[in-house]
Amino acid sequence: MSHLPLPRTPAQRSRDRSEDVLKVHRIAHSGGSAALLEWLAARLGGWTGVVEDADPGAAPELAVRGAAELRARGVSSAVLHGERAAALLFALDGGRVLASLPDLPHHPEAPALLADSAAVLALVLRAEEAERREERAERAESRAREAVLHLLMNGRLSTAHQIAEALGPPLPDPLRMYVVECRPGQRGEVARLCEELTGGRAWTVRCPVYVRHLIALVPDARAAASAEHDPLSQALVGVARDCAVGVSGHLRLREAPAAYTQAFHALAVARGRAGRHARFGPGPELELAAHAAGTGWAEALLAPLHTYEPRRAQDPGAQELRATAHAWLNFGPHATRLLKIHRNTLAMRLRLIESVLGRDLARLPEQAELSFALRLTPGGPDASPDASPGAGTAGDPGDLDGVLRHPDLAAWARAHLAPLTGREAPPGARETVRAWLRHDAHLVPAAAALGISVPGARKRLTRIEALLERSLLQSPSARHDLWLAHRAEELAGLAGPAA
């Protein structure tokens, strides 16, 4: 084992101590408390560590007994002798003690080295504690912001407002939602820039699902008037070469789910543009177009879920099941990140939702129907608006086809699908989309039905994403709206059978 060298003269002793002090500072600065303690243990040739008042951990019994004795006597340093060893003890702050059990006989300069190290170690431990507290505070704020986003996506505006105002700034209303795609390590820089350029009024949150996404709710008065001239988007894109920004339309806070979907679709378009930013173009979103026609139908369809009562207190209730369905329809298996649950828990909840609603969620038509209903009743049974007089047709609020026959929905479907047959549409765009929908939006069987390779089918759908200005291959995907649009078109007699 390595021991302190035997000093020969006072001058050499002083020089050796100075060198040791410098080395202690360098090690503490570069490696922290753990590296310093490891070096001291090797230097002194025995166990060296910090004994905590509340939790001594794996410290030797002699060190623990010596630390207790030191605290009891209220002295700053002591030596406690055992049968075969001696403990050198130096008090630190916070009830901690630096203890060392060097090999015997220990070198006479060992106490001086420990005394010099104790002052440095105390500073390093305080700095590390401050860093841990800051990290915990940042994690807590990040989780709280995720909770606000989750509440907004599920229509719980009152609670979202309360939490957001405690964090600051208040949630903007009206707003435009920005989804910024960048490297994970750049999200902090993007958030700071967004807050700076909006005068501290933008409300930012790191996306809990996609680690490359930052979401910003920007007061509409602070957002650019035109998609072409958007200084905020241009500045955010300038953070790095691979950044991209999608921006929603002008919406109210209660329409935050639609705003997020719009911004996400715009982001899919922005990735293929030279300027790397885009604003949501065609609209409105389905839930905004169908509000008058479909609210009564949606409430009737979701009534079994909204009135569901769990058998056990620990089982998910109606609101939890509703939030699970909404998250899964938007993000698929990634919903576990948003809901902070295990994938087995997600699968169990989905089976329960299928049982309660009598639906097969493996099929795209039933996914589309449930997604439509959830978006038309934001907040669930406690917050959903009253049904409009025009809901449904022939007094049947439970008839989806009746809702899709409404003139507002027929007009929406025509506008939604028009790009597939327009001048800029690639050959076979309509057939590609229909085959994809017919096979529940799965690429492999759709490619087989089209007689092309899977990469070929993916490439076609990527081109169609730019055409529709909607995300198809990455969730939230427009697949549900596309299925509903094709069904509405079929009911209007303008196309063949839907998928």
Secondary structure, DSSP 8 states (H G I E B T S, - for coil): --------SHHHHHHHHHHHHHHHHHHHHHHHHHHHHHHHHHHHTSEEEEE-SS--TT--HHHHHHHHHHHHHT-SEEEEE-SS-EEEEEE-STT-EEEEE--SS--TTHHHHHHHHHHHHHHHHHHHHHHHHHHHHHHHHHHHHHHHHHHHHTT-HHHHHHHHHHHSS---SSEEEEEEE--GGGHHHHHHHHHHHTTT--EEEE-SS-TTEEEEEEEGGGS-SSSS--HHHHHHHTT-TT-EEEE--SB-GGGHHHHHHHHHHHHHHHTTSTTSEEE--S---HHHHSHHHHHHHHHHHHHHHHT---SSTTS--HHHHHHHHHHHHHHGGGHHHHHT--HHHHHHHHHHHHHHHT--TTSHHHHHHHHHHHHHSTTGGGT-----TT-SBTTBTT-HHHHHTSHHHHHHHHHHHGGGGSTT--TTHHHHHHHHHHTTT-HHHHHHHHTS-HHHHHHHHHHHHHHHTS--SSSS-THHHHHHHHHHHHHTTSSS---
